[in-house]
Amino acid sequence: MKKRIFKILIVLMTVSILGLGIVQMYWLNQAFDAKENEFNSRLYKALEETVQIINQEELDQYYRFFEKTRNTLQKADPKSQIISSQIESDSARVKYVYMARIMVDKIQVPLSGKYHDSLNVTELYSSDKTMRIKKDSSMKGFQPLPVDLNSEFSDGSYTIERFARVDAGNKPISKRINLAHLDSVFNRKLIKWKAETPFSLAVIDAKNNETALERGGFQKREENFQTALFYDRNNEPNYLLSVYLPNKKNTIFSTFSALFILTVLFTLFIIGVYIFSIVIMMRQRKISQLKTDFMNNMTHEFKTPIATISVAADALKSPSIIKNAEKIKYYAGMIKNENRRMNQQVEMVLRMSQLERREMKMDLAKTSLNKLVQESVESIRLIVENRNGTIFEKYDSNKDELFVDTFHMNNLVLNVLDNANKYSPEAPQISIQTYNENKFYVIKISDKGIGMSKSVQNKIFEKFYREETGNIHNVKGHGLGLSYVKSIIDMHDGEIIVESVKDKGTSFYIKLPLN
């Protein structure tokens, strides 16, 4: 895939994911608003029903009072009576309503038993009641109580509610409201309307907007829910019931938390799949590029032995060479060596293929690793010395017998030594040391070559990786050596550690468990 197309694809996928996230957030916000509106509606219904109950309970007190009065009048002997009312104001402009009831009872007092004479005597009975009216109240149009109370109570033409508002309005709010009872009623209504949430409430004076009564840590906020609690005689709100909800948002969120969690999980899953896809695509693109480099390197690596074999084959055809046995032996050996060299490269590729498919099996045998390392050093010593280099050896391990695959372990050490030689620009200085550390047998191979940066150190064990890519071949190879080394060490339950400083050299620590 071309780099430009790859970038465009990533941008489009990223925009799609961001768009999906924005849409999800929008719909979640809409769902929250809908739930909030539904919750507000339920809470207002609970408030309204609470206020209705409190108002009705107060009104019922007056109904019971007048019912008692009506029953008393009904039980009284039928007598002539007059009921009147009068309004007066004192010097402080406080109005008083005087209500008077006068009953007339006529009796006969006998004067003489002989003539049955009698004297008619009239007795008057009266009762007075005074009602004190608030200073700012208006009693215009006040009508005296009718004489026929029974009929008035029956058909409701006399408004007891109006009288209750006037009378109750003169009482302090603390005498009209029991906050514990109000709290209990409101809580029951919240349960009824499925709007349970922690709350605190207060009674607010509607005229001066001041808190008259409060309960449960009430806080005065603009977002508080409130409704009219008591009305005055002009049908204007006298007090307000205000409710503060400290956990409103959490309560609303809990009603659709399952939907929110599922939405977030699916969104995160999609984002995860997207990121994973991008990583896989980048990795595949990198592998594709590495494979292209690998093919170029392999082609280059094969060119030299093929050219050498071709030259040697042409030389063997020469009449002068045919008669010279030494020359024939020399060129035949050259062909053999170049053929072995190509075969080793092919074997390396095949071994890596087997490792990738997990088809390679280890042939473990008890082996002296000190001796194995010495043999590996001897195999590369001539190459190093031809470059005027030196190999320093130090074998400090006293426990060196381990069960290993001799063939692969030998190749492993040779690969690391070969890298130390190749990445040393001039006169290689290679040191190899073995020692025991805790429960491990350690092989340390160091050089004073070009070293590598931290970023390169994190990639050198990747398959096909080479610091030089493309057609740059100042260092020959095809990027399989250290990947092969890492795989073999893993199969022996060991580990390999690299330490390197740019332009100062590199050290490899190969650690194999003694058990």
C-alpha positions in Angstrom: 0.0 0.0 0.0 1.4 3.4 -1.0 2.3 5.7 1.9 -0.1 8.5 0.7 -3.1 6.1 0.4 -2.2 4.7 3.8 -2.3 8.1 5.4 -5.6 9.0 3.8 -7.1 5.8 5.0 -6.0 6.5 8.6 -7.3 10.0 8.4 -10.7 8.8 7.1 -11.0 6.1 9.8 -10.0 8.6 12.5 -12.6 11.1 11.3 -15.2 8.3 11.3 -14.4 7.3 14.8 -14.4 10.9 16.1 -17.8 11.4 14.3 -19.2 8.3 15.9 -18.0 9.4 19.3 -19.5 12.9 18.9 -22.9 11.3 17.8 -22.8 9.0 20.8 -22.1 11.8 23.2 -25.0 13.9 21.6 -27.5 11.1 22.0 -26.4 10.3 25.5 -26.8 14.0 26.3 -30.3 13.9 24.8 -31.2 10.8 26.7 -30.0 12.5 29.9 -32.1 15.6 29.2 -35.2 13.4 28.5 -34.6 11.5 31.8 -34.2 14.9 33.6 -37.4 16.2 32.2 -39.2 13.0 33.2 -37.7 13.2 36.7 -38.7 16.9 37.1 -42.2 16.1 36.1 -42.5 13.3 38.7 -41.0 15.4 41.4 -43.4 18.3 40.7 -46.3 15.9 40.9 -45.0 14.7 44.3 -44.7 18.4 45.4 -48.2 19.2 44.3 -49.8 16.3 46.0 -47.8 17.0 49.2 -49.1 20.6 49.2 -52.6 19.5 48.5 -52.5 17.2 51.5 -51.0 19.8 53.8 -53.6 22.4 52.7 -56.4 19.9 53.1 -55.3 18.9 56.5 -55.4 22.5 57.7 -58.8 23.1 56.1 -60.1 20.0 57.7 -59.4 21.5 61.1 -61.8 24.4 60.3 -64.4 22.0 58.8 -64.3 20.0 62.0 -64.7 23.2 64.1 -67.7 24.4 62.1 -69.2 20.9 62.1 -69.0 21.0 65.8 -70.7 24.4 65.9 -73.4 23.2 63.5 -74.1 20.1 65.7 -74.3 22.3 68.8 -76.9 24.6 67.1 -78.9 21.7 65.9 -79.1 20.2 69.4 -80.1 23.5 71.0 -83.8 24.2 71.9 -85.5 26.2 69.1 -85.5 29.7 70.3 -85.8 33.0 68.7 -82.3 34.3 68.1 -80.5 37.2 66.4 -76.9 37.0 65.1 -75.0 40.2 64.2 -71.5 41.2 63.4 -69.6 44.5 63.6 -66.2 45.7 62.4 -64.1 48.1 64.5 -60.5 49.3 64.4 -58.3 50.3 67.3 -55.7 53.1 67.4 -53.1 50.8 65.9 -55.4 50.2 62.9 -56.0 46.6 64.0 -59.5 45.5 63.0 -61.8 43.5 65.2 -64.9 41.6 64.2 -67.5 41.4 66.9 -70.0 38.6 66.5 -73.0 38.4 68.8 -75.8 35.9 69.2 -79.0 36.9 71.1 -81.6 34.3 72.0 -85.1 35.2 73.3 -87.0 32.8 75.6 -90.5 33.6 76.8 -91.7 31.9 80.0 -94.9 32.3 82.1 -94.7 32.9 85.8 -98.0 32.0 87.6 -99.5 34.8 89.9 -102.6 33.1 91.3 -103.6 29.5 91.5 -107.2 30.4 91.7 -107.6 32.3 88.5 -104.7 30.7 86.8 -103.3 34.1 86.1 -99.7 34.3 84.8 -97.1 36.8 83.9 -95.2 36.6 80.6 -91.5 37.1 81.2 -88.9 37.3 78.4 -85.4 36.1 79.1 -82.5 37.2 76.9 -79.4 35.0 76.4 -76.4 36.4 74.5 -72.9 35.2 73.6 -70.2 37.3 72.1 -67.0 36.4 70.1 -64.3 38.7 68.9 -62.0 37.9 65.9 -58.8 39.9 65.6 -57.8 40.7 62.0 -54.3 41.3 60.7 -53.3 44.9 60.2 -53.0 44.5 56.4 -56.1 42.5 56.0 -59.2 43.9 54.3 -62.6 43.1 55.7 -64.6 45.1 53.1 -67.8 43.4 52.2 -67.8 41.1 55.2 -71.2 39.6 55.7 -72.6 38.6 59.0 -73.0 34.8 59.6 -76.4 33.7 58.5 -78.9 32.5 61.0 -79.7 29.3 59.2 -76.2 27.8 59.5 -77.4 24.3 58.9 -78.5 25.0 55.3 -75.4 27.1 54.7 -73.1 24.3 55.7 -75.1 21.9 53.6 -74.9 23.6 50.2 -71.5 25.2 50.8 -72.7 28.7 49.9 -70.6 30.0 52.8 -66.9 29.6 51.9 -65.2 28.1 54.9 -61.9 28.1 53.0 -62.0 31.8 52.8 -62.6 32.1 56.5 -59.7 29.6 57.1 -57.3 31.6 55.0 -58.1 34.7 56.9 -57.9 33.1 60.3 -54.9 30.8 59.6 -53.1 33.7 58.0 -52.9 35.4 61.5 -51.0 32.4 62.9 -47.2 32.1 62.8 -46.0 29.5 60.2 -44.5 27.4 62.9 -48.0 26.8 64.3 -49.4 25.8 60.9 -46.6 23.4 59.7 -45.0 20.3 61.3 -41.8 19.9 59.3 -41.4 16.3 60.3 -44.9 15.5 59.1 -44.2 17.5 55.9 -41.0 15.6 55.3 -42.8 12.3 55.8 -45.6 13.2 53.4 -43.2 14.4 50.7 -41.1 11.2 51.0 -44.1 9.0 50.6 -45.1 10.9 47.4 -41.6 10.6 46.0 -41.8 6.8 46.5 -45.3 6.8 44.8 -44.0 8.7 41.8 -40.7 6.7 41.7 -38.5 9.7 42.2 -36.7 8.7 45.3 -33.7 10.8 46.0 -32.1 12.5 49.1 -33.7 15.9 49.8 -34.0 18.7 52.3 -36.9 21.1 52.3 -37.9 24.6 53.6 -40.9 26.9 53.8 -40.2 30.2 52.1 -42.1 33.4 52.8 -43.4 34.4 49.3 -43.5 38.1 50.1 -39.9 38.7 51.2 -38.4 35.5 49.7 -36.9 34.6 53.1 -36.6 31.1 54.6 -39.2 30.8 57.3 -38.6 27.1 58.3 -36.1 24.6 57.0 -35.1 21.0 57.6 -32.3 18.5 56.7 -29.4 20.9 55.7 -31.5 22.9 53.2 -29.5 25.2 50.8 -31.2 28.0 48.9 -30.4 27.5 45.2 -31.9 28.8 42.0 -32.4 25.2 40.7 -34.5 24.2 43.8 -38.0 22.9 43.1 -40.8 24.9 44.7 -44.5 25.4 44.6 -47.1 27.5 46.5 -48.0 26.0 49.9 -50.5 28.5 51.4 -52.6 31.2 49.8 -54.0 34.4 51.3 -57.6 35.6 51.0 -56.7 37.3 47.6 -55.6 33.9 46.3 -52.0 35.0 46.2 -49.2 32.6 47.4 -48.4 33.3 51.0 -45.7 30.7 51.5 -43.8 28.4 49.2 -42.6 24.8 49.7 -39.0 24.6 48.4 -37.0 21.4 48.0 -33.2 21.1 47.6 -31.8 17.9 45.9 -28.1 17.5 46.5 -27.8 14.3 44.4 -30.2 15.1 41.6 -27.7 14.4 38.8 -26.6 11.1 40.2 -30.2 10.0 40.7 -31.1 10.8 37.1 -27.9 9.2 35.9 -28.7 6.0 37.8 -31.9 5.6 35.8 -30.1 5.1 32.6 -26.6 4.0 33.8 -26.9 0.6 32.1 -27.5 2.3 28.7 -24.6 4.7 29.4 -22.2 1.9 30.4 -23.2 -0.3 27.4 -22.8 2.7 25.0 -19.4 3.6 26.5 -18.2 -0.1 26.4 -19.3 -0.5 22.7 -17.7 2.8 21.8 -14.5 1.8 23.6 -14.6 -1.6 21.8 -15.0 0.1 18.4 -12.1 2.5 19.3 -10.0 -0.5 20.4 -10.7 -2.4 17.2 -9.8 0.7 15.3 -6.5 1.2 17.1 -5.8 -2.5 16.7 -6.6 -2.4 13.0 -4.3 0.7 12.6 -1.5 -1.1 14.5 -1.9 -4.3 12.3 -2.0 -2.2 9.2 1.2 -0.3 10.2 2.8 -3.6 11.2 1.8 -5.2 7.9 3.1 -2.2 6.0 6.3 -2.4 7.9 6.7 -6.1 7.3 6.0 -5.6 3.6 8.7 -2.9 3.5 11.1 -5.1 5.5 10.4 -8.0 3.2 11.1 -5.8 0.2 14.4 -4.8 1.8 15.0 -8.4 2.7 14.5 -9.5 -0.9 16.9 -6.8 -2.1 19.5 -7.8 0.5 19.1 -11.5 -0.4 19.5 -10.7 -4.0 22.6 -8.7 -3.3 23.9 -11.5 -1.0 23.4 -14.1 -3.7 25.0 -12.0 -6.5 28.5 -12.3 -5.1 28.6 -16.1 -4.7 26.8 -16.6 -8.1 29.3 -14.3 -9.8 32.2 -16.1 -8.1 30.8 -19.5 -9.1 30.3 -18.2 -12.7 33.9 -16.9 -12.9 35.2 -20.1 -11.4 33.2 -22.2 -13.8 34.4 -20.2 -16.8 38.0 -20.6 -15.5 37.6 -24.3 -15.3 36.8 -24.4 -19.0 40.0 -22.6 -19.9 42.5 -25.0 -21.6 45.4 -23.7 -19.4 43.4 -24.4 -16.2 42.3 -27.9 -17.3 46.0 -29.0 -17.4 46.7 -27.5 -14.0 45.5 -29.8 -11.2 46.2 -27.2 -8.5 44.1 -24.5 -10.3 41.3 -27.0 -10.8 41.4 -27.8 -7.1 41.5 -24.1 -6.2 38.5 -23.1 -8.3 36.5 -26.2 -7.3 37.1 -25.3 -3.6 35.9 -21.8 -4.4 32.7 -23.1 -6.0 32.2 -25.4 -3.0 32.7 -22.5 -0.5 30.4 -20.1 -2.3 27.8 -22.9 -2.6 28.0 -23.6 1.1 27.6 -19.9 1.8 24.4 -19.7 -0.2 23.2 -22.9 1.4 23.7 -21.3 4.8 21.7 -18.3 3.9 18.9 -20.5 2.5 19.0 -22.6 5.7 18.7 -19.5 7.8 15.6 -18.5 6.0 14.1 -22.0 6.3 14.9 -22.2 10.0 13.2 -18.8 10.6 10.2 -20.1 8.7 10.1 -23.2 10.9 10.4 -21.1 14.0 7.5 -18.9 12.9 5.3 -21.9 12.4 6.6 -23.5 15.7 7.7 -26.6 13.8 11.4 -26.5 14.9 12.2 -29.1 17.6 15.1 -28.9 20.0 17.5 -31.8 20.2 18.6 -31.3 23.7 21.8 -32.9 25.0 24.1 -32.3 28.0 26.8 -30.0 26.6 29.8 -28.1 28.0 29.0 -24.6 27.0 32.5 -23.3 27.6 33.8 -25.8 25.1 31.0 -24.9 22.6 31.8 -21.2 22.9 35.5 -21.9 22.3 34.6 -23.8 19.1 32.4 -21.0 17.9 35.2 -18.5 18.6 37.6 -20.6 16.5 35.2 -20.6 13.6 35.3 -16.8 13.4 38.8 -16.1 14.6 40.4 -16.2 11.2 37.8 -13.7 9.8 38.5 -11.3 12.6 42.3 -11.6 12.4 42.2 -11.0 8.6 40.8 -7.6 9.6 43.6 -7.1 12.1 41.2 -7.7 14.9 41.5 -9.4 18.2 39.2 -11.7 20.3 39.7 -11.7 24.0 38.4 -14.8 25.8 37.7 -15.3 29.5 36.0 -18.4 30.8 35.0 -17.9 34.5 32.1 -20.3 34.6 32.6 -23.4 36.8 29.1 -24.7 36.0 28.9 -24.9 32.3 27.1 -28.2 31.6 23.6 -27.6 30.4 21.0 -29.4 28.3 21.0 -27.5 25.0 20.6 -28.1 21.3 24.3 -28.0 20.3 23.7 -27.1 16.6 21.4 -24.1 17.3 23.4 -22.9 20.3 26.6 -22.9 18.1 24.8 -20.9 15.4 23.4 -18.6 18.1 26.9 -17.7 19.4 28.3 -17.4 15.9 25.5 -15.0 14.9 26.3 -12.6 17.8 30.1 -12.9 17.1 29.5 -12.2 13.4 27.5 -9.1 14.3 30.3 -7.9 16.6 32.7 -8.3 13.7 30.5 -6.7 11.0 29.5 -3.7 13.1 33.2 -2.9 14.1 34.4 -0.5 11.3 38.1 -1.1 11.8 40.2 -3.7 13.5 37.5 -5.4 15.6 38.1 -5.7 19.3 35.8 -8.4 20.5 35.7 -9.9 24.0 33.8 -13.0 25.2 33.3 -14.0 28.7 31.4 -16.8 30.5 30.4 -16.8 34.2 27.7 -17.9 36.6 25.2 -15.5 38.0 22.7 -16.7 40.5 21.0 -19.7 38.7 22.1 -18.7 35.2 25.0 -19.4 32.9 25.9 -16.2 31.2 27.8 -15.5 27.9 28.9 -11.9 27.5 30.0 -10.8 24.0 31.2 -7.2 23.7 32.6 -5.1 20.9 33.9 -1.6 20.4 32.0 -1.0 17.2 29.5 1.6 16.1 27.0 0.9 18.8 23.3 1.7 18.5 20.6 4.1 19.8 17.9 3.2 22.2 15.3 3.1 19.5 17.4 0.6 17.5 18.0 -1.5 20.6 14.2 -2.0 20.9 14.0 -3.3 17.3 17.1 -5.4 16.6 15.3 -8.7 17.6 12.5 -8.1 15.0 12.5 -10.3 12.0 14.0 -8.6 8.8 15.1 -5.6 10.8 18.3 -3.9 9.8 19.4 -0.4 10.7 20.5 0.1 7.1 17.7 -0.5 4.7 17.0 -0.3 1.0 20.0 -0.7 -1.2 22.6 0.4 1.3 25.0 -2.5 1.9 27.9 -1.2 3.8 27.0 -4.0 6.3 25.9 -7.3 4.7 23.0 -9.3 6.1 19.3 -9.8 5.7 18.0 -9.0 9.2 17.3 -12.6 10.4 20.3 -13.2 12.6 19.3 -11.6 15.9 15.7 -12.7 15.4 16.9 -16.2 15.1 19.1 -15.8 18.2 16.1 -14.5 20.3 13.9 -17.4 19.2 16.5 -20.0 20.1 17.1 -18.4 23.5 13.4 -18.3 24.2 13.1 -22.0 23.3 15.8 -22.7 25.9 13.9 -20.6 28.5 16.7 -18.1 28.6 16.9 -14.4 28.0 19.1 -12.0 26.1 20.0 -8.4 27.2 21.6 -5.8 25.1 23.5 -2.7 26.3 24.9 -0.3 23.8 26.2 3.3 23.5 26.3 5.0 20.1 29.8 5.1 18.6 31.3 3.3 21.7 30.2 -0.3 21.3 27.7 -3.0 22.2 27.4 -5.8 24.8 25.1 -8.9 24.6 24.3 -10.9 27.7 23.0 -14.4 26.9 21.5 -15.9 30.1 20.6 -19.6 30.2 19.1 -21.3 33.3 21.3 -23.9 34.9 18.4 -26.2 35.7 
